[in-house]
Amino acid sequence: MEVTAEHNDRIAKLTFASVYPHYVTKVEKKGRTVAELHQVIEWLTGFDEKKLKALIEEQVTFKTFFVRATLHPNAHLITGLICGYRIEDLENPVTRQTRYLDKLVDELAKGKKMEKILRT
């Protein structure tokens, strides 16, 4: 699929707080825990639970969320399709990083082992 500037802009302006409840619902519906979700988010971004809560309360956009994050050195190993887009082909950093997170949440919800999700 072709990624447009409008698509990238829309993702950058989305607030993390608006999407986070959907992540929680998705993983819990599949028998995973919020603690596991937080482990995955912390692995990718470096944000612990306290910092995550502060970012949610602050209503930061995904752009701000990822500007403040310290991406894991192995984040580039997250590949594949998500929402019809091949992650490794996404040029916009915010869009790619947001799709990294989406992919990790999907893998968690699908029951993958944590070692595989965290690329260890």
MOPAC internal coordinates of N, CA, C and O (Angstrom, degrees):
PM7 1SCF
backbone

  N    0.0000 0     0.00 0     0.00 0    0    0    0
  C    1.4585 1     0.00 0     0.00 0    1    0    0
  C    1.5280 1   109.92 1     0.00 0    2    1    0
  O    1.2310 1   121.40 1   -32.43 1    3    2    1
  N    1.2915 1   114.93 1   147.57 1    3    2    1
  C    1.4579 1   121.79 1   178.77 1    5    3    2
  C    1.5306 1   109.57 1   -83.24 1    6    5    3
  O    1.2310 1   120.88 1   -50.13 1    7    6    5
  N    1.3236 1   115.92 1   129.87 1    7    6    5
  C    1.4624 1   120.97 1   176.84 1    9    7    6
  C    1.5193 1   108.01 1   -94.61 1   10    9    7
  O    1.2310 1   120.64 1   -54.11 1   11   10    9
  N    1.3128 1   116.38 1   125.89 1   11   10    9
  C    1.4604 1   120.61 1  -179.57 1   13   11   10
  C    1.5245 1   110.47 1  -100.65 1   14   13   11
  O    1.2310 1   121.15 1   -16.20 1   15   14   13
  N    1.3098 1   115.41 1   163.80 1   15   14   13
  C    1.4664 1   120.91 1   176.72 1   17   15   14
  C    1.5303 1   110.23 1   -61.44 1   18   17   15
  O    1.2310 1   120.75 1   144.67 1   19   18   17
  N    1.3292 1   116.16 1   -35.33 1   19   18   17
  C    1.4689 1   120.51 1   179.44 1   21   19   18
  C    1.5373 1   110.38 1   -65.62 1   22   21   19
  O    1.2310 1   120.84 1   139.97 1   23   22   21
  N    1.3153 1   116.00 1   -40.03 1   23   22   21
  C    1.4648 1   121.22 1   178.14 1   25   23   22
  C    1.5327 1   109.95 1   -62.00 1   26   25   23
  O    1.2310 1   120.76 1   131.77 1   27   26   25
  N    1.3251 1   116.14 1   -48.23 1   27   26   25
  C    1.4643 1   120.88 1   179.00 1   29   27   26
  C    1.5253 1   111.26 1   -60.42 1   30   29   27
  O    1.2310 1   120.82 1   137.98 1   31   30   29
  N    1.3249 1   116.03 1   -42.02 1   31   30   29
  C    1.4619 1   121.36 1  -179.21 1   33   31   30
  C    1.5285 1   110.96 1   -65.54 1   34   33   31
  O    1.2310 1   120.82 1   139.21 1   35   34   33
  N    1.3337 1   116.04 1   -40.79 1   35   34   33
  C    1.4636 1   120.42 1   179.98 1   37   35   34
  C    1.5342 1   110.80 1   -62.55 1   38   37   35
  O    1.2310 1   120.31 1   136.42 1   39   38   37
  N    1.3195 1   117.00 1   -43.58 1   39   38   37
  C    1.4630 1   120.79 1   178.96 1   41   39   38
  C    1.5235 1   110.34 1   -65.15 1   42   41   39
  O    1.2310 1   120.05 1   135.28 1   43   42   41
  N    1.3237 1   117.51 1   -44.72 1   43   42   41
  C    1.4639 1   121.62 1  -178.93 1   45   43   42
  C    1.5236 1   111.95 1   -59.58 1   46   45   43
  O    1.2310 1   120.30 1   146.42 1   47   46   45
  N    1.3413 1   117.03 1   -33.58 1   47   46   45
  C    1.4654 1   121.28 1  -176.68 1   49   47   46
  C    1.5354 1   114.05 1   -87.81 1   50   49   47
  O    1.2310 1   120.41 1   167.17 1   51   50   49
  N    1.3382 1   116.82 1   -12.83 1   51   50   49
  C    1.4675 1   120.09 1   176.91 1   53   51   50
  C    1.5201 1   109.73 1   -62.89 1   54   53   51
  O    1.2310 1   120.28 1   -40.69 1   55   54   53
  N    1.3170 1   117.08 1   139.31 1   55   54   53
  C    1.4645 1   117.83 1   175.92 1   57   55   54
  C    1.5210 1   109.41 1   -85.64 1   58   57   55
  O    1.2310 1   121.64 1   -37.95 1   59   58   57
  N    1.3200 1   114.46 1   142.05 1   59   58   57
  C    1.4577 1   119.93 1   177.52 1   61   59   58
  C    1.5298 1   109.45 1   -60.05 1   62   61   59
  O    1.2310 1   120.43 1   141.74 1   63   62   61
  N    1.3304 1   116.78 1   -38.26 1   63   62   61
  C    1.4712 1   121.52 1  -178.61 1   65   63   62
  C    1.5256 1   112.22 1   -61.12 1   66   65   63
  O    1.2310 1   119.78 1   151.69 1   67   66   65
  N    1.3240 1   118.03 1   -28.31 1   67   66   65
  C    1.4657 1   120.49 1  -179.45 1   69   67   66
  C    1.5306 1   111.84 1   -77.59 1   70   69   67
  O    1.2310 1   120.15 1   156.27 1   71   70   69
  N    1.3205 1   117.32 1   -23.73 1   71   70   69
  C    1.4557 1   121.57 1  -177.33 1   73   71   70
  C    1.5317 1   111.88 1   -98.17 1   74   73   71
  O    1.2310 1   120.58 1   148.49 1   75   74   73
  N    1.3193 1   116.49 1   -31.51 1   75   74   73
  C    1.4693 1   121.75 1  -176.72 1   77   75   74
  C    1.5359 1   113.74 1   -50.62 1   78   77   75
  O    1.2310 1   118.76 1   133.98 1   79   78   77
  N    1.3512 1   119.96 1   -46.02 1   79   78   77
  C    1.4694 1   119.03 1   179.08 1   81   79   78
  C    1.5339 1   112.88 1   -59.71 1   82   81   79
  O    1.2310 1   120.33 1   148.74 1   83   82   81
  N    1.3240 1   116.97 1   -31.26 1   83   82   81
  C    1.4702 1   120.86 1   177.55 1   85   83   82
  C    1.5274 1   110.49 1   -69.09 1   86   85   83
  O    1.2310 1   120.42 1   143.21 1   87   86   85
  N    1.3337 1   116.81 1   -36.79 1   87   86   85
  C    1.4678 1   120.41 1   175.14 1   89   87   86
  C    1.5261 1   109.55 1   -61.81 1   90   89   87
  O    1.2310 1   120.78 1   133.11 1   91   90   89
  N    1.3336 1   116.12 1   -46.89 1   91   90   89
  C    1.4744 1   121.10 1  -179.20 1   93   91   90
  C    1.5236 1   110.09 1   -59.73 1   94   93   91
  O    1.2310 1   120.13 1   130.74 1   95   94   93
  N    1.3191 1   117.35 1   -49.26 1   95   94   93
  C    1.4636 1   121.87 1  -179.81 1   97   95   94
  C    1.5221 1   110.87 1   -58.72 1   98   97   95
  O    1.2310 1   120.76 1   134.85 1   99   98   97
  N    1.3148 1   116.15 1   -45.15 1   99   98   97
  C    1.4665 1   121.33 1  -177.39 1  101   99   98
  C    1.5275 1   111.49 1   -60.43 1  102  101   99
  O    1.2310 1   120.30 1   132.13 1  103  102  101
  N    1.3339 1   117.03 1   -47.87 1  103  102  101
  C    1.4672 1   118.65 1  -176.93 1  105  103  102
  C    1.5272 1   112.03 1   -73.79 1  106  105  103
  O    1.2310 1   120.14 1   142.25 1  107  106  105
  N    1.3223 1   117.34 1   -37.75 1  107  106  105
  C    1.4683 1   119.75 1   179.45 1  109  107  106
  C    1.5242 1   111.81 1   -67.43 1  110  109  107
  O    1.2310 1   120.51 1   143.06 1  111  110  109
  N    1.3250 1   116.63 1   -36.94 1  111  110  109
  C    1.4668 1   121.09 1   178.95 1  113  111  110
  C    1.5295 1   110.72 1   -61.01 1  114  113  111
  O    1.2310 1   120.76 1   152.02 1  115  114  113
  N    1.3373 1   116.15 1   -27.98 1  115  114  113
  C    1.4629 1   121.25 1  -178.49 1  117  115  114
  C    1.5348 1   112.19 1   -99.39 1  118  117  115
  O    1.2310 1   120.49 1  -166.61 1  119  118  117
  N    1.3438 1   116.67 1    13.39 1  119  118  117
  C    1.4579 1   120.11 1   174.82 1  121  119  118
  C    1.5155 1   116.01 1    84.78 1  122  121  119
  O    1.2310 1   119.85 1  -168.30 1  123  122  121
  N    1.3166 1   117.90 1    11.70 1  123  122  121
  C    1.4626 1   121.17 1   176.38 1  125  123  122
  C    1.5228 1   108.35 1   -98.10 1  126  125  123
  O    1.2310 1   120.38 1   -10.74 1  127  126  125
  N    1.3320 1   116.88 1   169.26 1  127  126  125
  C    1.4614 1   120.56 1  -173.76 1  129  127  126
  C    1.5286 1   112.13 1  -110.25 1  130  129  127
  O    1.2310 1   121.70 1   -17.65 1  131  130  129
  N    1.3328 1   114.35 1   162.35 1  131  130  129
  C    1.4624 1   120.48 1   175.46 1  133  131  130
  C    1.5326 1   108.84 1   -64.80 1  134  133  131
  O    1.2310 1   120.11 1   144.83 1  135  134  133
  N    1.3124 1   117.40 1   -35.17 1  135  134  133
  C    1.4708 1   120.77 1   177.74 1  137  135  134
  C    1.5314 1   110.69 1   -59.94 1  138  137  135
  O    1.2310 1   120.41 1   139.15 1  139  138  137
  N    1.3268 1   116.83 1   -40.85 1  139  138  137
  C    1.4701 1   120.36 1   177.34 1  141  139  138
  C    1.5281 1   110.54 1   -66.53 1  142  141  139
  O    1.2310 1   120.60 1   140.10 1  143  142  141
  N    1.3284 1   116.45 1   -39.90 1  143  142  141
  C    1.4653 1   120.62 1   176.88 1  145  143  142
  C    1.5222 1   109.64 1   -59.94 1  146  145  143
  O    1.2310 1   120.34 1   134.11 1  147  146  145
  N    1.3205 1   116.95 1   -45.89 1  147  146  145
  C    1.4617 1   121.13 1  -179.96 1  149  147  146
  C    1.5291 1   111.18 1   -64.06 1  150  149  147
  O    1.2310 1   120.47 1   144.24 1  151  150  149
  N    1.3283 1   116.70 1   -35.76 1  151  150  149
  C    1.4686 1   120.49 1   177.39 1  153  151  150
  C    1.5314 1   110.08 1   -62.08 1  154  153  151
  O    1.2310 1   120.81 1   136.93 1  155  154  153
  N    1.3193 1   116.05 1   -43.07 1  155  154  153
  C    1.4684 1   121.30 1  -179.98 1  157  155  154
  C    1.5309 1   109.96 1   -66.00 1  158  157  155
  O    1.2310 1   120.15 1   135.41 1  159  158  157
  N    1.3258 1   117.32 1   -44.59 1  159  158  157
  C    1.4686 1   121.00 1   179.91 1  161  159  158
  C    1.5257 1   110.28 1   -64.03 1  162  161  159
  O    1.2310 1   120.67 1   138.06 1  163  162  161
  N    1.3341 1   116.33 1   -41.94 1  163  162  161
  C    1.4681 1   119.36 1   179.77 1  165  163  162
  C    1.5232 1   111.11 1   -65.21 1  166  165  163
  O    1.2310 1   120.40 1   140.56 1  167  166  165
  N    1.3234 1   116.83 1   -39.44 1  167  166  165
  C    1.4606 1   119.87 1   178.31 1  169  167  166
  C    1.5350 1   110.28 1   -59.44 1  170  169  167
  O    1.2310 1   120.49 1   134.04 1  171  170  169
  N    1.3174 1   116.66 1   -45.96 1  171  170  169
  C    1.4632 1   120.48 1  -177.07 1  173  171  170
  C    1.5227 1   112.29 1   -71.30 1  174  173  171
  O    1.2310 1   120.09 1   136.85 1  175  174  173
  N    1.3378 1   117.42 1   -43.15 1  175  174  173
  C    1.4695 1   120.88 1  -168.09 1  177  175  174
  C    1.5226 1   115.90 1  -109.00 1  178  177  175
  O    1.2310 1   120.56 1   159.23 1  179  178  177
  N    1.3350 1   116.53 1   -20.77 1  179  178  177
  C    1.4575 1   120.19 1  -174.40 1  181  179  178
  C    1.5230 1   112.88 1    87.09 1  182  181  179
  O    1.2310 1   119.74 1   178.15 1  183  182  181
  N    1.3337 1   118.11 1    -1.85 1  183  182  181
  C    1.4636 1   121.48 1  -178.67 1  185  183  182
  C    1.5243 1   110.69 1   -82.25 1  186  185  183
  O    1.2310 1   120.77 1   -59.67 1  187  186  185
  N    1.3447 1   116.14 1   120.33 1  187  186  185
  C    1.4556 1   118.88 1   173.80 1  189  187  186
  C    1.5280 1   109.10 1   -79.86 1  190  189  187
  O    1.2310 1   120.75 1    -1.71 1  191  190  189
  N    1.3157 1   116.18 1   178.29 1  191  190  189
  C    1.4711 1   120.40 1  -174.93 1  193  191  190
  C    1.5274 1   112.40 1   -60.40 1  194  193  191
  O    1.2310 1   120.39 1   141.06 1  195  194  193
  N    1.3245 1   116.85 1   -38.94 1  195  194  193
  C    1.4737 1   121.13 1  -179.91 1  197  195  194
  C    1.5357 1   110.49 1   -64.21 1  198  197  195
  O    1.2310 1   120.49 1   134.08 1  199  198  197
  N    1.3250 1   116.67 1   -45.92 1  199  198  197
  C    1.4647 1   120.98 1  -179.84 1  201  199  198
  C    1.5324 1   110.55 1   -66.74 1  202  201  199
  O    1.2310 1   120.81 1   141.62 1  203  202  201
  N    1.3267 1   116.06 1   -38.38 1  203  202  201
  C    1.4585 1   120.94 1   178.64 1  205  203  202
  C    1.5303 1   110.58 1   -60.74 1  206  205  203
  O    1.2310 1   121.04 1   135.10 1  207  206  205
  N    1.3205 1   115.61 1   -44.90 1  207  206  205
  C    1.4667 1   120.64 1   178.69 1  209  207  206
  C    1.5308 1   110.84 1   -61.27 1  210  209  207
  O    1.2310 1   120.56 1   138.32 1  211  210  209
  N    1.3276 1   116.53 1   -41.68 1  211  210  209
  C    1.4677 1   120.57 1   179.27 1  213  211  210
  C    1.5308 1   111.31 1   -63.79 1  214  213  211
  O    1.2310 1   120.50 1   139.41 1  215  214  213
  N    1.3305 1   116.65 1   -40.59 1  215  214  213
  C    1.4690 1   120.52 1   178.98 1  217  215  214
  C    1.5286 1   111.25 1   -66.33 1  218  217  215
  O    1.2310 1   120.66 1   143.04 1  219  218  217
  N    1.3186 1   116.34 1   -36.96 1  219  218  217
  C    1.4667 1   120.45 1   177.29 1  221  219  218
  C    1.5237 1   109.95 1   -65.63 1  222  221  219
  O    1.2310 1   120.80 1   134.27 1  223  222  221
  N    1.3174 1   116.08 1   -45.73 1  223  222  221
  C    1.4697 1   119.99 1   179.32 1  225  223  222
  C    1.5274 1   111.66 1   -63.54 1  226  225  223
  O    1.2310 1   120.67 1   145.88 1  227  226  225
  N    1.3194 1   116.33 1   -34.12 1  227  226  225
  C    1.4674 1   121.67 1   179.82 1  229  227  226
  C    1.5280 1   112.31 1   -75.71 1  230  229  227
  O    1.2310 1   120.40 1   167.34 1  231  230  229
  N    1.3463 1   116.84 1   -12.66 1  231  230  229
  C    1.4647 1   122.18 1  -179.95 1  233  231  230
  C    1.5303 1   111.82 1    59.94 1  234  233  231
  O    1.2310 1   120.40 1  -135.77 1  235  234  233
  N    1.3408 1   116.83 1    44.23 1  235  234  233
  C    1.4616 1   119.98 1  -179.41 1  237  235  234
  C    1.5264 1   110.51 1   -70.50 1  238  237  235
  O    1.2310 1   121.56 1   -29.79 1  239  238  237
  N    1.3155 1   114.62 1   150.21 1  239  238  237
  C    1.4634 1   120.68 1   174.71 1  241  239  238
  C    1.5276 1   108.51 1   -78.66 1  242  241  239
  O    1.2310 1   120.67 1   -13.86 1  243  242  241
  N    1.3293 1   116.32 1   166.14 1  243  242  241
  C    1.4606 1   119.32 1   175.89 1  245  243  242
  C    1.5284 1   110.29 1   -61.22 1  246  245  243
  O    1.2310 1   120.21 1   145.75 1  247  246  245
  N    1.3213 1   117.21 1   -34.25 1  247  246  245
  C    1.4676 1   119.77 1   178.29 1  249  247  246
  C    1.5254 1   109.96 1   -59.60 1  250  249  247
  O    1.2310 1   120.23 1   128.86 1  251  250  249
  N    1.3193 1   117.16 1   -51.14 1  251  250  249
  C    1.4658 1   121.65 1   179.25 1  253  251  250
  C    1.5227 1   110.81 1   -64.50 1  254  253  251
  O    1.2310 1   120.74 1   138.56 1  255  254  253
  N    1.3293 1   116.18 1   -41.44 1  255  254  253
  C    1.4612 1   122.42 1   179.34 1  257  255  254
  C    1.5309 1   110.32 1   -53.43 1  258  257  255
  O    1.2310 1   120.57 1   130.88 1  259  258  257
  N    1.3275 1   116.51 1   -49.12 1  259  258  257
  C    1.4625 1   119.45 1  -176.85 1  261  259  258
  C    1.5279 1   113.36 1   -81.03 1  262  261  259
  O    1.2310 1   119.67 1   156.11 1  263  262  261
  N    1.3301 1   118.23 1   -23.89 1  263  262  261
  C    1.4653 1   120.00 1   172.96 1  265  263  262
  C    1.5291 1   109.24 1   -64.32 1  266  265  263
  O    1.2310 1   120.36 1   141.36 1  267  266  265
  N    1.3225 1   116.92 1   -38.64 1  267  266  265
  C    1.4672 1   121.62 1  -178.80 1  269  267  266
  C    1.5247 1   113.09 1   -81.43 1  270  269  267
  O    1.2310 1   120.22 1   163.54 1  271  270  269
  N    1.3061 1   117.19 1   -16.46 1  271  270  269
  C    1.4675 1   121.36 1  -177.23 1  273  271  270
  C    1.5217 1   111.26 1   -76.48 1  274  273  271
  O    1.2310 1   121.82 1   -25.29 1  275  274  273
  N    1.3281 1   114.12 1   154.71 1  275  274  273
  C    1.4539 1   121.43 1   169.48 1  277  275  274
  C    1.5217 1   105.24 1  -112.42 1  278  277  275
  O    1.2310 1   120.69 1   -81.89 1  279  278  277
  N    1.3193 1   116.29 1    98.11 1  279  278  277
  C    1.4646 1   120.07 1  -175.46 1  281  279  278
  C    1.5199 1   111.05 1   -63.64 1  282  281  279
  O    1.2310 1   121.50 1   -38.97 1  283  282  281
  N    1.3185 1   114.74 1   141.03 1  283  282  281
  C    1.4562 1   121.25 1   177.32 1  285  283  282
  C    1.5304 1   108.91 1   -61.22 1  286  285  283
  O    1.2310 1   119.98 1   -39.40 1  287  286  285
  N    1.3342 1   117.65 1   140.60 1  287  286  285
  C    1.4636 1   119.71 1  -179.83 1  289  287  286
  C    1.5336 1   114.01 1   -58.52 1  290  289  287
  O    1.2310 1   119.85 1   156.38 1  291  290  289
  N    1.3331 1   117.88 1   -23.62 1  291  290  289
  C    1.4609 1   120.84 1   179.56 1  293  291  290
  C    1.5237 1   113.62 1   -94.35 1  294  293  291
  O    1.2310 1   119.77 1  -170.74 1  295  294  293
  N    1.3204 1   118.04 1     9.26 1  295  294  293
  C    1.4715 1   120.85 1  -179.20 1  297  295  294
  C    1.5256 1   111.22 1   -58.36 1  298  297  295
  O    1.2310 1   120.58 1   148.46 1  299  298  297
  N    1.3207 1   116.50 1   -31.54 1  299  298  297
  C    1.4735 1   119.84 1  -179.41 1  301  299  298
  C    1.5343 1   112.28 1   -64.34 1  302  301  299
  O    1.2310 1   120.35 1   165.40 1  303  302  301
  N    1.3290 1   116.94 1   -14.60 1  303  302  301
  C    1.4691 1   120.80 1   178.38 1  305  303  302
  C    1.5343 1   112.36 1   -78.51 1  306  305  303
  O    1.2310 1   120.62 1   172.24 1  307  306  305
  N    1.3256 1   116.42 1    -7.76 1  307  306  305
  C    1.4715 1   120.78 1   177.80 1  309  307  306
  C    1.5188 1   107.09 1   -79.66 1  310  309  307
  O    1.2310 1   120.93 1   -68.40 1  311  310  309
  N    1.3188 1   115.82 1   111.60 1  311  310  309
  C    1.4634 1   120.78 1  -176.90 1  313  311  310
  C    1.5216 1   109.48 1  -133.89 1  314  313  311
  O    1.2310 1   121.12 1    -6.11 1  315  314  313
  N    1.3000 1   115.45 1   173.89 1  315  314  313
  C    1.4520 1   121.00 1   176.61 1  317  315  314
  C    1.5067 1   112.40 1   114.39 1  318  317  315
  O    1.2310 1   121.40 1     9.13 1  319  318  317
  N    1.3268 1   114.93 1  -170.87 1  319  318  317
  C    1.4609 1   121.35 1  -178.44 1  321  319  318
  C    1.5177 1   110.98 1   -96.62 1  322  321  319
  O    1.2310 1   121.26 1   -41.25 1  323  322  321
  N    1.3197 1   115.20 1   138.75 1  323  322  321
  C    1.4621 1   121.72 1   172.57 1  325  323  322
  C    1.5214 1   106.97 1  -146.11 1  326  325  323
  O    1.2310 1   120.90 1   -54.05 1  327  326  325
  N    1.3084 1   115.89 1   125.95 1  327  326  325
  C    1.4737 1   121.69 1  -179.05 1  329  327  326
  C    1.5301 1   111.95 1    55.19 1  330  329  327
  O    1.2310 1   120.75 1  -147.36 1  331  330  329
  N    1.3331 1   116.17 1    32.64 1  331  330  329
  C    1.4521 1   120.43 1   177.69 1  333  331  330
  C    1.5198 1   115.11 1    83.30 1  334  333  331
  O    1.2310 1   120.19 1  -177.80 1  335  334  333
  N    1.3250 1   117.24 1     2.20 1  335  334  333
  C    1.4637 1   121.48 1  -178.99 1  337  335  334
  C    1.5277 1   110.03 1  -113.67 1  338  337  335
  O    1.2310 1   120.36 1   -41.91 1  339  338  337
  N    1.3251 1   116.91 1   138.09 1  339  338  337
  C    1.4573 1   121.49 1   175.01 1  341  339  338
  C    1.5231 1   106.97 1   -82.54 1  342  341  339
  O    1.2310 1   120.59 1   -65.80 1  343  342  341
  N    1.3233 1   116.47 1   114.20 1  343  342  341
  C    1.4640 1   122.28 1  -172.68 1  345  343  342
  C    1.5265 1   112.45 1   -53.99 1  346  345  343
  O    1.2310 1   120.61 1   132.80 1  347  346  345
  N    1.3153 1   116.45 1   -47.20 1  347  346  345
  C    1.4718 1   119.75 1  -175.42 1  349  347  346
  C    1.5264 1   113.17 1   -66.07 1  350  349  347
  O    1.2310 1   119.68 1   166.07 1  351  350  349
  N    1.3139 1   118.23 1   -13.93 1  351  350  349
  C    1.4683 1   121.78 1   178.88 1  353  351  350
  C    1.5242 1   113.27 1   -94.93 1  354  353  351
  O    1.2310 1   119.95 1   172.86 1  355  354  353
  N    1.3260 1   117.70 1    -7.14 1  355  354  353
  C    1.4640 1   120.67 1  -178.91 1  357  355  354
  C    1.5265 1   109.70 1   -73.19 1  358  357  355
  O    1.2310 1   120.52 1   -55.84 1  359  358  357
  N    1.3192 1   116.62 1   124.16 1  359  358  357
  C    1.4550 1   121.07 1  -176.55 1  361  359  358
  C    1.5215 1   112.78 1   -87.26 1  362  361  359
  O    1.2310 1   120.06 1   144.80 1  363  362  361
  N    1.3261 1   117.50 1   -35.20 1  363  362  361
  C    1.4599 1   120.52 1  -178.98 1  365  363  362
  C    1.5269 1   109.47 1   -70.95 1  366  365  363
  O    1.2310 1   119.65 1   -57.07 1  367  366  365
  N    1.3424 1   118.28 1   122.93 1  367  366  365
  C    1.4616 1   120.01 1  -175.63 1  369  367  366
  C    1.5342 1   114.33 1   -61.97 1  370  369  367
  O    1.2310 1   119.50 1   139.73 1  371  370  369
  N    1.3107 1   118.56 1   -40.27 1  371  370  369
  C    1.4701 1   120.22 1  -179.27 1  373  371  370
  C    1.5266 1   110.61 1   -66.50 1  374  373  371
  O    1.2310 1   120.44 1   136.81 1  375  374  373
  N    1.3191 1   116.76 1   -43.19 1  375  374  373
  C    1.4595 1   120.60 1   178.08 1  377  375  374
  C    1.5221 1   110.01 1   -62.70 1  378  377  375
  O    1.2310 1   120.26 1   135.10 1  379  378  377
  N    1.3269 1   117.12 1   -44.90 1  379  378  377
  C    1.4679 1   120.90 1  -179.65 1  381  379  378
  C    1.5328 1   110.81 1   -62.92 1  382  381  379
  O    1.2310 1   120.27 1   135.41 1  383  382  381
  N    1.3225 1   117.08 1   -44.59 1  383  382  381
  C    1.4626 1   120.66 1  -178.60 1  385  383  382
  C    1.5295 1   111.45 1   -66.98 1  386  385  383
  O    1.2310 1   120.63 1   142.24 1  387  386  385
  N    1.3226 1   116.41 1   -37.76 1  387  386  385
  C    1.4650 1   120.23 1   176.23 1  389  387  386
  C    1.5273 1   110.01 1   -63.64 1  390  389  387
  O    1.2310 1   120.43 1   138.88 1  391  390  389
  N    1.3069 1   116.79 1   -41.12 1  391  390  389
  C    1.4744 1   120.92 1   177.95 1  393  391  390
  C    1.5237 1   111.44 1   -69.58 1  394  393  391
  O    1.2310 1   119.83 1   149.76 1  395  394  393
  N    1.3440 1   117.93 1   -30.24 1  395  394  393
  C    1.4691 1   119.97 1   172.11 1  397  395  394
  C    1.5321 1   108.84 1   -57.02 1  398  397  395
  O    1.2310 1   121.23 1   130.65 1  399  398  397
  N    1.3236 1   115.26 1   -49.35 1  399  398  397
  C    1.4606 1   120.25 1  -178.63 1  401  399  398
  C    1.5229 1   110.98 1   -62.92 1  402  401  399
  O    1.2310 1   120.32 1   135.63 1  403  402  401
  N    1.3223 1   116.99 1   -44.37 1  403  402  401
  C    1.4690 1   120.69 1   177.59 1  405  403  402
  C    1.5213 1   111.07 1   -57.43 1  406  405  403
  O    1.2310 1   120.75 1   136.88 1  407  406  405
  N    1.3231 1   116.18 1   -43.12 1  407  406  405
  C    1.4682 1   121.24 1  -178.43 1  409  407  406
  C    1.5309 1   110.82 1   -64.78 1  410  409  407
  O    1.2310 1   120.38 1   137.51 1  411  410  409
  N    1.3207 1   116.88 1   -42.49 1  411  410  409
  C    1.4664 1   120.29 1   178.87 1  413  411  410
  C    1.5250 1   111.24 1   -63.49 1  414  413  411
  O    1.2310 1   120.62 1   138.01 1  415  414  413
  N    1.3203 1   116.41 1   -41.99 1  415  414  413
  C    1.4720 1   120.62 1   177.98 1  417  415  414
  C    1.5281 1   109.80 1   -63.30 1  418  417  415
  O    1.2310 1   120.12 1   137.42 1  419  418  417
  N    1.3192 1   117.38 1   -42.58 1  419  418  417
  C    1.4741 1   121.25 1   177.04 1  421  419  418
  C    1.5232 1   111.15 1   -59.77 1  422  421  419
  O    1.2310 1   120.65 1   134.10 1  423  422  421
  N    1.3236 1   116.36 1   -45.90 1  423  422  421
  C    1.4638 1   120.02 1  -179.66 1  425  423  422
  C    1.5228 1   111.39 1   -62.96 1  426  425  423
  O    1.2310 1   120.48 1   140.60 1  427  426  425
  N    1.3232 1   116.68 1   -39.40 1  427  426  425
  C    1.4608 1   120.92 1   177.08 1  429  427  426
  C    1.5226 1   110.03 1   -62.79 1  430  429  427
  O    1.2310 1   120.64 1   133.45 1  431  430  429
  N    1.3231 1   116.39 1   -46.55 1  431  430  429
  C    1.4682 1   121.04 1  -179.23 1  433  431  430
  C    1.5325 1   111.97 1   -65.01 1  434  433  431
  O    1.2310 1   120.54 1   149.84 1  435  434  433
  N    1.3290 1   116.57 1   -30.16 1  435  434  433
  C    1.4664 1   119.94 1  -179.55 1  437  435  434
  C    1.5263 1   112.72 1   -80.86 1  438  437  435
  O    1.2310 1   120.53 1   179.41 1  439  438  437
  N    1.3346 1   116.58 1    -0.59 1  439  438  437
  C    1.4544 1   119.65 1   175.18 1  441  439  438
  C    1.5136 1   115.81 1    88.55 1  442  441  439
  O    1.2310 1   120.21 1  -166.82 1  443  442  441
  N    1.3243 1   117.19 1    13.18 1  443  442  441
  C    1.4638 1   118.93 1   177.79 1  445  443  442
  C    1.5295 1   109.78 1   -62.47 1  446  445  443
  O    1.2310 1   120.89 1   -28.60 1  447  446  445
  N    1.3236 1   115.90 1   151.40 1  447  446  445
  C    1.4595 1   120.85 1   176.97 1  449  447  446
  C    1.5272 1   109.21 1   -69.05 1  450  449  447
  O    1.2310 1   121.51 1   -35.67 1  451  450  449
  N    1.3345 1   114.72 1   144.33 1  451  450  449
  C    1.4626 1   120.37 1  -176.95 1  453  451  450
  C    1.5298 1   111.85 1   -58.23 1  454  453  451
  O    1.2310 1   119.70 1   143.75 1  455  454  453
  N    1.3300 1   118.18 1   -36.25 1  455  454  453
  C    1.4729 1   120.29 1   179.86 1  457  455  454
  C    1.5344 1   110.93 1   -60.65 1  458  457  455
  O    1.2310 1   120.65 1   142.58 1  459  458  457
  N    1.3153 1   116.36 1   -37.42 1  459  458  457
  C    1.4729 1   120.55 1   179.14 1  461  459  458
  C    1.5239 1   110.82 1   -72.23 1  462  461  459
  O    1.2310 1   121.02 1   137.22 1  463  462  461
  N    1.3372 1   115.65 1   -42.78 1  463  462  461
  C    1.4644 1   120.33 1  -179.53 1  465  463  462
  C    1.5228 1   110.00 1   -60.75 1  466  465  463
  O    1.2310 1   120.58 1   138.13 1  467  466  465
  N    1.3333 1   116.50 1   -41.87 1  467  466  465
  C    1.4679 1   121.40 1  -175.88 1  469  467  466
  C    1.5272 1   112.56 1   -86.39 1  470  469  467
  O    1.2310 1   120.69 1  -170.34 1  471  470  469
  N    1.3126 1   116.29 1     9.66 1  471  470  469
  C    1.4639 1   122.65 1   174.77 1  473  471  470
  C    1.5220 1   112.11 1    52.07 1  474  473  471
  O    1.2310 1   120.85 1  -132.17 1  475  474  473
  N    1.3490 1   115.97 1    47.83 1  475  474  473
  C    1.4657 1   120.20 1   177.95 1  477  475  474
  C    1.5045 1   111.36 1  -101.79 1  478  477  475
  O    1.2310 1   120.10 1   180.00 1  479  478  477

